[in-house]
Amino acid sequence: MKNRIMRLKILSLFIFFFGMTFSSQAQQKTVIQILNSDSLIPNLKTNMNRLLGNVKLKHNDMLMFCDSLYNYPDSNYVEAFGNVHIIQNDTLNLWGDFMTYNGNTEQAKVRENVIMQDPQITLTTNFLDYNAADRIGYYFNGGTIKDKVNTLVSDVGYYYVPINEMFFKDSVRVYTPDYTMYSDTMKYQTETKVITILGPTTIVGDNRTLYSEEGWYNSITGHAELYKNNRLAYNEYWGIADTLVVDSVTNTAVMHQNIHLYDTVNQVIVQGNYGEVLKNNEYAFVTRQAMLTLIGQTDSLFVHGDTLSVSKDSLGNNVMKAYHHTKFFNPELQGRCDSMVFLVADSTVYLYKEPIVWASGNQMTAEDISMHMKNNQVDQFHLNTRAMIVNPLDSTKYNQIKGRKMTGYIRNNELYFVYVDGNGEVLYYPDDKGVIIGLNKTISSNIKIFLEDKKVVDIVFINKPEGTLNPLFLVKPEDRFLKDFHWYIDLKPLRKEDIFLE
């Protein structure tokens, strides 16, 4: 009795699971239903039926319409011709000239003049495969997608209807309100209108061009974030950065890490780790290890400041600034100040707040200093108010020149002539065939100083000079220096890397 009961239980379980399996298979292989046709022409030899006129079919959640149809009942397969129309869940519509549909796999292949439409997009192509079970559309010979915001064109595309997402491959072109995009691989969220960049992509706008290989762009808000091999070009400038964030609404570009900006007209490079380009490219700044490079014919000038900026003056000319804790280096020219302003229009650099410049071994100080540039190299400088030049002979002896204003001239990166205009004072060590013969102190309103190989070789005093020459043993220690003398050698950048030192 117990064995019989056990066998019945096992049989009941078998029938239960078999029934589930059969039911599941039946659901997966639902027969295509013929709802209407004007006429039916059966073919008993091939078991194929031909339906003509106003054909209407149903399969699962889809209705299908066409002018004529070949129906293969044994295979659960149809071939539809003329004015093919599919409706799924009352939301997705698919039209074409010809279609094959397999009811077992729920795969539709629609060809010629194909239109796929749902509440989000309209897709047009000539070759579309559609998986009705998973609701995935695939075209492989060119297609165009349009919605209320964008138009997308590509050779290959997938549309994942349940998640409102499209994937594009090969020769992708996207036309948005602000940009035209050319890409190798791209993803598009049809509901949020967010474009995801998955391969080499060029983004072209009215006044700038972007390139990236990874990132995203919201075509509604105009916000883009780019993360790989990013390049930005606008007017005569172009730049790179590890991360590039662009907002089309505010016309702002924000750059993070390993920034390089190039001014191709003025031969200028700006580097740093954080930067912004603002106000339709009229203002830009870089900070965090910021460095400005003025590319010269022989040697470049490297400038560091807490912040480097580029803006436009009233005439549209570039104005570059470095502030604060500014330092610069060139093998023959070094300096430091609080702030530096470079007026590109007149090729002049202005140094403010305790400026110090070292040129050809000479230290120059004044309340403010300006330097004229030619081919991004200094060819002339002006020391204004309390100007002083110090030329060291050794650790204890310094030639010194003071005046109200001074103008220095540089040739081939070497200082060769200085003119003192007003209140000139000179303290220098004349030598006779390499032997220092004393200390000369002379006062003259105007003075000319000539230099060769970084040494003073001649001094010409104008307007009744007054001077004395004393032997060294008679010179008191306090008389070896002019008033306000300072030797700032510890502050001098000795190499390019020193401009970043505090």
C-alpha positions as CSV (number, residue, x, y, z in Angstrom):
1,M,0.0,0.0,0.0
2,K,2.8,2.3,0.9
3,N,4.6,1.6,-2.3
4,R,1.5,2.3,-4.3
5,I,1.1,5.7,-2.5
6,M,4.7,6.5,-3.2
7,R,4.4,5.6,-6.9
8,L,1.3,7.8,-7.1
9,K,3.2,10.8,-5.6
10,I,6.1,10.3,-8.0
11,L,3.7,10.1,-10.9
12,S,1.9,13.2,-9.7
13,L,5.2,15.1,-9.5
14,F,6.2,13.9,-12.9
15,I,2.9,15.0,-14.4
16,F,3.2,18.4,-12.6
17,F,6.7,19.1,-13.9
18,F,5.9,17.8,-17.3
19,G,2.9,20.0,-17.4
20,M,5.0,23.0,-16.5
21,T,7.5,22.2,-19.2
22,F,4.9,21.7,-21.8
23,S,3.1,24.9,-20.8
24,S,6.4,26.8,-20.9
25,Q,7.3,25.4,-24.4
26,A,3.8,26.2,-25.5
27,Q,4.2,29.8,-24.4
28,Q,7.5,30.1,-26.2
29,K,6.1,28.7,-29.4
30,T,2.7,30.3,-29.7
31,V,1.1,29.8,-33.1
32,I,0.8,32.8,-35.4
33,Q,-2.9,33.5,-35.8
34,I,-4.5,34.5,-39.1
35,L,-7.2,37.1,-38.2
36,N,-8.2,38.3,-41.7
37,S,-7.5,38.1,-45.4
38,D,-9.6,38.7,-48.5
39,S,-8.7,35.3,-50.0
40,L,-6.7,32.2,-49.2
41,I,-4.9,30.0,-51.7
42,P,-3.7,26.7,-50.1
43,N,-0.8,24.6,-51.5
44,L,-1.3,21.1,-50.2
45,K,2.0,19.8,-51.6
46,T,4.2,22.3,-49.8
47,N,1.8,22.9,-46.9
48,M,2.1,26.6,-47.6
49,N,-0.9,29.0,-47.7
50,R,-1.0,32.2,-49.7
51,L,-3.2,35.0,-48.3
52,L,-4.2,38.0,-50.4
53,G,-5.7,41.4,-49.5
54,N,-6.0,43.1,-46.1
55,V,-4.0,40.4,-44.3
56,K,-4.1,40.7,-40.5
57,L,-2.1,38.5,-38.1
58,K,-1.6,38.2,-34.4
59,H,1.2,36.7,-32.4
60,N,1.6,37.3,-28.6
61,D,1.5,41.0,-28.1
62,M,1.9,41.9,-31.8
63,L,-0.5,42.7,-34.6
64,M,0.8,42.4,-38.2
65,F,-0.7,43.8,-41.4
66,C,0.3,43.4,-45.1
67,D,-1.1,43.2,-48.6
68,S,-0.2,39.5,-49.1
69,L,1.4,36.7,-47.2
70,Y,3.0,33.3,-47.5
71,N,2.1,31.3,-44.4
72,Y,4.0,28.1,-43.4
73,P,1.9,26.6,-40.6
74,D,4.3,23.7,-40.0
75,S,7.2,26.0,-39.4
76,N,5.2,28.8,-37.6
77,Y,6.7,31.1,-40.2
78,V,5.4,33.8,-42.6
79,E,6.6,36.0,-45.4
80,A,4.8,39.3,-45.8
81,F,4.7,41.6,-48.8
82,G,3.5,45.1,-49.4
83,N,2.6,47.8,-46.8
84,V,3.9,45.7,-43.9
85,H,2.9,47.1,-40.6
86,I,3.7,45.7,-37.1
87,I,2.1,47.1,-33.9
88,Q,3.5,45.9,-30.5
89,N,1.9,46.8,-27.2
90,D,0.1,49.7,-28.9
91,T,3.4,51.8,-28.6
92,L,5.8,50.5,-31.1
93,N,5.1,50.7,-34.9
94,L,7.2,49.1,-37.6
95,W,6.6,49.5,-41.3
96,G,8.4,48.1,-44.4
97,D,7.9,46.7,-47.9
98,F,8.8,43.1,-47.0
99,M,9.1,41.0,-43.8
100,T,9.8,37.5,-42.7
101,Y,8.7,36.4,-39.2
102,N,9.5,33.3,-37.2
103,G,6.9,32.7,-34.5
104,N,9.1,30.2,-32.7
105,T,12.0,32.6,-32.3
106,E,10.0,35.8,-32.5
107,Q,12.5,37.2,-35.0
108,A,11.2,39.6,-37.7
109,K,13.3,40.7,-40.7
110,V,12.0,43.8,-42.3
111,R,13.4,45.2,-45.6
112,E,13.1,48.3,-47.8
113,N,11.7,51.6,-46.7
114,V,11.7,50.5,-43.1
115,I,10.4,52.8,-40.4
116,M,10.4,52.0,-36.7
117,Q,8.6,54.4,-34.4
118,D,7.9,54.6,-30.7
119,P,7.1,57.5,-28.3
120,Q,10.8,58.4,-28.2
121,I,12.3,58.1,-31.7
122,T,11.7,57.4,-35.4
123,L,14.2,55.1,-37.1
124,T,14.5,54.8,-40.9
125,T,16.6,52.2,-42.7
126,N,16.3,49.6,-45.4
127,F,17.4,46.6,-43.4
128,L,16.1,45.9,-39.9
129,D,16.0,42.8,-37.8
130,Y,13.7,42.9,-34.8
131,N,13.6,40.5,-31.8
132,A,10.0,40.9,-30.6
133,A,10.5,38.8,-27.5
134,D,13.4,41.0,-26.1
135,R,12.2,44.1,-28.1
136,I,15.6,44.7,-29.7
137,G,16.0,46.3,-33.2
138,Y,19.1,46.0,-35.2
139,Y,20.1,47.6,-38.5
140,F,23.3,46.8,-40.4
141,N,23.3,48.8,-43.7
142,G,22.8,52.4,-42.6
143,G,20.1,54.0,-40.6
144,T,18.8,57.4,-39.3
145,I,17.2,58.1,-35.9
146,K,15.4,61.3,-35.2
147,D,13.7,62.6,-32.1
148,K,12.6,66.0,-30.9
149,V,16.2,67.1,-30.1
150,N,18.7,65.1,-32.2
151,T,19.4,63.3,-35.4
152,L,21.7,60.3,-35.4
153,V,23.1,58.5,-38.5
154,S,25.3,55.3,-38.5
155,D,26.1,52.2,-40.5
156,V,25.1,49.8,-37.7
157,G,22.7,50.4,-34.8
158,Y,20.9,48.5,-32.0
159,Y,17.8,49.8,-30.3
160,Y,17.0,48.3,-26.9
161,V,13.4,49.4,-26.6
162,P,12.7,48.4,-22.9
163,I,15.5,50.6,-21.6
164,N,15.2,53.4,-24.2
165,E,18.8,52.9,-25.3
166,M,20.5,52.9,-28.6
167,F,24.0,51.6,-29.5
168,F,25.7,52.8,-32.7
169,K,28.8,51.5,-34.5
170,D,30.8,52.8,-37.6
171,S,30.6,56.2,-39.2
172,V,28.3,57.6,-36.5
173,R,27.1,61.2,-37.0
174,V,25.0,63.1,-34.5
175,Y,23.4,66.5,-35.1
176,T,22.4,68.3,-31.9
177,P,21.3,71.9,-31.3
178,D,24.9,72.9,-30.3
179,Y,27.2,70.4,-32.0
180,T,27.8,68.0,-34.8
181,M,29.5,64.8,-33.6
182,Y,31.5,62.3,-35.6
183,S,32.2,59.0,-33.9
184,D,33.3,55.4,-34.2
185,T,31.2,54.0,-31.4
186,M,28.4,55.7,-29.4
187,K,25.4,55.1,-27.1
188,Y,22.2,57.2,-26.9
189,Q,19.6,57.3,-24.2
190,T,16.4,58.2,-26.1
191,E,14.5,59.4,-23.0
192,T,17.2,61.5,-21.3
193,K,18.9,62.5,-24.6
194,V,22.3,61.7,-23.1
195,I,25.0,60.6,-25.6
196,T,27.7,58.3,-24.3
197,I,31.0,58.4,-26.2
198,L,32.6,54.9,-26.4
199,G,35.3,55.4,-29.1
200,P,37.1,58.1,-31.1
201,T,34.8,61.1,-31.4
202,T,35.1,64.6,-32.8
203,I,32.6,67.2,-31.6
204,V,32.3,70.4,-33.8
205,G,30.6,73.6,-32.5
206,D,30.4,77.2,-33.7
207,N,33.6,78.3,-32.2
208,R,35.3,75.2,-30.8
209,T,36.1,71.6,-31.7
210,L,36.4,68.8,-29.1
211,Y,37.9,65.3,-29.4
212,S,37.5,62.4,-27.0
213,E,37.4,58.7,-26.8
214,E,35.3,58.3,-23.6
215,G,32.7,60.5,-22.0
216,W,29.1,61.7,-22.3
217,Y,27.1,64.7,-23.5
218,N,23.6,65.8,-22.4
219,S,22.0,67.3,-25.6
220,I,19.3,69.0,-23.6
221,T,21.4,70.8,-21.0
222,G,24.5,71.2,-23.2
223,H,26.7,69.6,-20.5
224,A,29.6,67.3,-21.6
225,E,32.2,65.4,-19.7
226,L,35.2,63.8,-21.5
227,Y,37.6,61.4,-19.9
228,K,40.1,60.0,-22.4
229,N,42.6,61.5,-24.9
230,N,40.7,64.8,-24.8
231,R,41.5,67.8,-27.1
232,L,39.9,71.2,-27.3
233,A,40.5,73.7,-30.2
234,Y,39.1,77.2,-30.5
235,N,40.3,80.0,-32.7
236,E,44.1,80.0,-32.7
237,Y,44.2,77.9,-29.4
238,W,44.1,74.2,-28.8
239,G,44.6,72.2,-25.7
240,I,44.6,68.8,-23.9
241,A,43.6,67.6,-20.5
242,D,42.9,64.3,-18.7
243,T,39.3,65.4,-18.0
244,L,37.3,68.1,-19.9
245,V,33.9,69.4,-18.8
246,V,32.1,71.6,-21.2
247,D,28.8,73.5,-20.6
248,S,27.3,75.0,-23.8
249,V,24.8,77.1,-21.9
250,T,27.4,79.1,-19.9
251,N,30.1,78.7,-22.6
252,T,32.5,77.3,-20.0
253,A,35.1,74.6,-20.3
254,V,36.7,73.2,-17.2
255,M,39.9,71.1,-17.4
256,H,41.4,68.8,-14.9
257,Q,45.0,67.3,-14.7
258,N,47.8,67.4,-17.2
259,I,46.5,70.5,-19.0
260,H,48.4,71.9,-22.0
261,L,47.0,74.9,-23.8
262,Y,48.8,76.2,-27.0
263,D,48.6,79.6,-28.6
264,T,49.8,78.8,-32.1
265,V,50.0,82.5,-33.2
266,N,52.1,83.8,-30.3
267,Q,54.0,80.5,-29.6
268,V,52.9,80.2,-26.0
269,I,52.2,77.1,-24.0
270,V,50.2,77.1,-20.7
271,Q,50.3,74.0,-18.4
272,G,48.7,73.1,-15.1
273,N,46.3,70.7,-13.3
274,Y,43.1,72.8,-13.2
275,G,41.8,75.4,-15.7
276,E,38.7,77.1,-17.1
277,V,37.9,78.7,-20.4
278,L,35.1,81.2,-19.8
279,K,32.9,83.8,-21.5
280,N,33.0,82.4,-25.0
281,N,36.8,82.1,-24.9
282,E,37.3,85.7,-23.8
283,Y,38.9,84.6,-20.5
284,A,40.8,81.5,-19.4
285,F,42.9,80.6,-16.4
286,V,45.1,77.7,-15.2
287,T,46.2,76.9,-11.7
288,R,47.8,74.1,-9.7
289,Q,51.5,73.7,-10.8
290,A,50.7,76.3,-13.6
291,M,53.5,77.1,-16.0
292,L,53.6,79.5,-19.0
293,T,56.2,78.8,-21.7
294,L,57.2,81.5,-24.2
295,I,58.9,79.6,-27.0
296,G,62.0,81.5,-28.2
297,Q,64.2,80.9,-31.2
298,T,67.1,79.7,-29.0
299,D,65.8,79.2,-25.5
300,S,62.3,79.3,-24.0
301,L,61.2,81.4,-21.0
302,F,59.4,79.4,-18.3
303,V,57.0,81.3,-16.0
304,H,55.2,80.0,-12.9
305,G,52.5,81.7,-10.8
306,D,49.8,80.4,-8.5
307,T,47.4,81.3,-11.4
308,L,48.0,82.0,-15.1
309,S,45.3,83.7,-17.1
310,V,44.5,84.9,-20.6
311,S,42.0,87.6,-21.3
312,K,41.1,90.2,-24.0
313,D,41.7,93.9,-23.8
314,S,39.2,96.5,-25.3
315,L,40.7,96.0,-28.8
316,G,40.5,92.2,-28.6
317,N,44.2,91.6,-28.0
318,N,45.4,89.0,-25.6
319,V,46.6,89.9,-22.1
320,M,48.4,87.2,-20.2
321,K,48.9,87.3,-16.4
322,A,50.7,85.3,-13.8
323,Y,49.8,85.8,-10.1
324,H,50.8,85.4,-7.3
325,H,54.4,84.2,-6.2
326,T,55.5,84.5,-9.8
327,K,58.9,83.2,-10.9
328,F,60.5,82.7,-14.3
329,F,63.6,81.0,-15.8
330,N,65.7,81.0,-18.9
331,P,69.4,80.0,-19.0
332,E,70.3,83.8,-19.4
333,L,67.3,85.4,-17.7
334,Q,65.6,84.7,-14.3
335,G,63.3,86.6,-12.1
336,R,60.6,86.7,-9.5
337,C,57.8,89.1,-8.4
338,D,54.3,88.9,-7.1
339,S,52.5,89.5,-10.4
340,M,53.4,89.6,-14.1
341,V,51.3,91.0,-17.0
342,F,52.2,90.3,-20.6
343,L,50.5,92.6,-23.2
344,V,50.8,90.7,-26.4
345,A,49.8,93.7,-28.5
346,D,53.0,95.7,-27.6
347,S,55.1,92.6,-26.7
348,T,55.8,94.0,-23.2
349,V,55.9,92.1,-19.9
350,Y,55.3,94.1,-16.7
351,L,56.6,92.9,-13.2
352,Y,54.9,94.2,-10.1
353,K,55.6,94.1,-6.3
354,E,59.2,93.6,-5.3
355,P,60.4,92.4,-8.7
356,I,63.9,91.0,-9.1
357,V,65.5,90.1,-12.5
358,W,68.8,88.3,-13.1
359,A,70.2,88.9,-16.6
360,S,73.7,87.8,-17.8
361,G,74.8,87.5,-14.2
362,N,73.4,90.9,-13.2
363,Q,70.8,91.4,-10.5
364,M,68.2,94.1,-11.3
365,T,65.6,95.6,-8.9
366,A,63.2,98.5,-9.0
367,E,59.7,99.3,-7.8
368,D,58.4,98.0,-11.1
369,I,60.1,96.4,-14.1
370,S,59.0,96.0,-17.7
371,M,60.6,93.9,-20.4
372,H,60.1,94.2,-24.1
373,M,59.9,90.8,-26.0
374,K,60.9,90.0,-29.5
375,N,60.3,86.5,-30.8
376,N,59.4,85.6,-27.2
377,Q,62.9,86.7,-25.9
378,V,63.7,89.8,-23.9
379,D,65.6,92.4,-26.0
380,Q,65.0,95.5,-23.7
381,F,64.0,96.1,-20.1
382,H,63.1,99.2,-18.1
383,L,63.7,99.7,-14.3
384,N,61.4,102.3,-13.0
385,T,61.9,104.1,-9.6
386,R,64.7,103.2,-7.2
387,A,66.4,101.2,-9.9
388,M,69.5,99.2,-9.1
389,I,71.8,96.8,-10.9
390,V,74.3,94.6,-9.0
391,N,77.1,92.8,-10.8
392,P,79.1,90.4,-8.5
393,L,82.8,90.0,-8.9
394,D,83.2,87.5,-6.0
395,S,81.4,86.8,-2.7
396,T,82.5,90.1,-1.2
397,K,82.8,92.5,-4.1
398,Y,79.9,93.9,-6.1
399,N,79.7,96.5,-8.8
400,Q,76.6,98.6,-8.2
401,I,74.6,101.0,-10.2
402,K,71.7,103.1,-9.0
403,G,69.4,105.6,-10.6
404,R,65.8,106.9,-10.9
405,K,65.3,104.9,-14.1
406,M,67.3,102.5,-16.2
407,T,67.0,101.0,-19.6
408,G,68.9,97.8,-20.4
409,Y,69.5,96.3,-23.8
410,I,69.9,92.5,-24.5
411,R,71.4,90.9,-27.6
412,N,71.5,87.1,-28.1
413,N,70.2,86.7,-24.5
414,E,73.1,88.7,-23.1
415,L,73.0,92.2,-21.5
416,Y,75.4,94.5,-23.3
417,F,74.3,98.1,-22.5
418,V,72.6,100.0,-19.7
419,Y,71.5,103.6,-19.6
420,V,70.8,105.4,-16.3
421,D,68.4,108.3,-16.5
422,G,68.5,110.6,-13.4
423,N,70.2,110.4,-10.0
424,G,72.9,108.0,-11.2
425,E,75.3,106.5,-8.7
426,V,78.0,103.9,-9.4
427,L,80.1,101.9,-7.1
428,Y,82.5,99.7,-9.0
429,Y,85.9,98.0,-8.8
430,P,88.1,99.1,-11.8
431,D,90.9,96.7,-12.7
432,D,94.2,97.1,-14.6
433,K,95.0,94.1,-16.6
434,G,93.0,91.8,-14.3
435,V,94.2,93.5,-11.1
436,I,91.6,95.4,-9.0
437,I,93.1,98.8,-8.2
438,G,90.5,100.1,-5.8
439,L,86.9,101.1,-5.3
440,N,85.4,103.9,-7.4
441,K,82.3,105.8,-6.3
442,T,80.9,108.3,-8.8
443,I,77.7,110.3,-9.0
444,S,76.3,111.6,-12.3
445,S,72.7,112.3,-13.4
446,N,73.1,110.2,-16.5
447,I,75.4,107.2,-17.0
448,K,76.1,104.7,-19.8
449,I,77.4,101.2,-18.9
450,F,78.9,98.8,-21.4
451,L,79.2,95.1,-20.7
452,E,80.9,92.1,-22.4
453,D,80.8,88.5,-21.3
454,K,78.7,89.4,-18.3
455,K,81.2,92.0,-17.0
456,V,81.3,95.8,-16.9
457,V,84.0,96.9,-19.4
458,D,83.3,100.6,-19.6
459,I,81.3,103.3,-17.8
460,V,80.6,106.8,-19.3
461,F,79.5,109.5,-17.0
462,I,77.4,112.4,-18.4
463,N,76.7,115.9,-16.9
464,K,79.6,116.7,-14.5
465,P,80.3,113.5,-12.7
466,E,81.7,113.6,-9.1
467,G,83.8,110.6,-8.1
468,T,86.5,109.2,-5.9
469,L,88.8,106.2,-6.3
470,N,90.1,104.7,-3.0
471,P,92.5,101.8,-2.5
472,L,90.9,98.8,-1.1
473,F,92.8,98.9,2.2
474,L,91.3,102.3,2.9
475,V,87.7,101.3,2.1
476,K,85.5,100.8,5.2
477,P,83.2,97.7,5.1
478,E,80.1,99.9,5.2
479,D,81.4,102.0,2.2
480,R,81.4,98.9,0.0
481,F,77.7,99.1,-0.6
482,L,75.3,101.7,-1.9
483,K,72.2,102.5,0.1
484,D,69.4,99.9,-0.4
485,F,71.9,97.3,-1.6
486,H,70.6,93.7,-1.4
487,W,72.0,90.5,-2.9
488,Y,69.2,88.1,-3.4
489,I,71.1,85.1,-4.8
490,D,69.3,82.7,-2.5
491,L,66.0,83.6,-4.3
492,K,67.3,83.1,-7.8
493,P,65.9,80.1,-9.8
494,L,68.9,78.2,-11.0
495,R,66.9,75.7,-13.2
496,K,63.4,75.4,-14.6
497,E,62.2,73.2,-11.8
498,D,63.1,75.9,-9.2
499,I,60.3,78.2,-10.3
500,F,57.9,75.9,-8.4
501,L,59.8,76.2,-5.1
502,E,58.4,78.3,-2.4
